[in-house]
Amino acid sequence: MDNQTEKMPQHRASAFQIADQQGIGARRGFWILFFYLVANRLIDTPLPGSSLGMAVRKFAAARIFKKMGHDVKIHGGVDFGSGVNIEIGNYSSINKGCWVSNDTIIGDDVMTGPEVVILSASHNFADTTVSMREQGAPPRRPITIGNDVWIGTRSVILPGVTVGDHAIIAAGSIVTKDVPPWAIVGGNPAKVIRFRNQPEA
């Protein structure tokens, strides 16, 4: 690939160029297509037969993700882009309708509520003489989620955030900065409510 193509902004790159940049080969590309066209649409809990859908989604995701732990649950309707850089630990789950950025690291025993959004990308906007669309994106800032974390329904975790072990993120929270271990956070922007390992006042 020449230098001109390498410097091409993501919003101008074709799907094939992006796939090449991310190192997606034919085999992994097949499983990505299979996941979105077939597995992601299969029946999900609590409906009868959902265990089959769960098993097929896990099987496909294991061939896409960079790392997949034991007994991981992938529910229906999730979006993780190409998923090639995602790492997910043992006994963790990605719930219905979640959007997980491609460069997210998820630890063990992590629970996500439905429709959680985990974002590692943003937009440049400093130049007021050019539309934000034309300014492209700054470098991605991956997200790391520790072990034994519960992320409530429709929470949003923004670029570069690290969520510490044993933390809880209340439903509907907008997480803009790191979450300490054992913290319970909530709100917009999310703030520490208390620590799970300390007595309530």
Secondary structure as UniProt FT lines:
FT   HELIX           3..6
FT   HELIX           10..12
FT   HELIX           15..21
FT   TURN            22..23
FT   HELIX           26..37
FT   HELIX           39..41
FT   TURN            45..46
FT   TURN            48..49
FT   HELIX           50..62
FT   TURN            63..64
FT   STRAND          67..68
FT   TURN            70..71
FT   STRAND          73..74
FT   TURN            76..77
FT   TURN            81..82
FT   TURN            84..85
FT   STRAND          87..88
FT   TURN            90..91
FT   STRAND          93..94
FT   TURN            96..97
FT   STRAND          99..100
FT   TURN            102..103
FT   STRAND          104..106
FT   STRAND          111..112
FT   TURN            114..115
FT   STRAND          117..118
FT   TURN            128..129
FT   HELIX           132..135
FT   STRAND          143..145
FT   STRAND          150..151
FT   TURN            153..154
FT   STRAND          156..157
FT   TURN            159..160
FT   STRAND          162..163
FT   TURN            165..166
FT   STRAND          168..169
FT   TURN            171..172
FT   STRAND          174..175
FT   TURN            181..182
FT   STRAND          183..186
FT   TURN            187..190
FT   STRAND          191..195
FT   TURN            196..197
//
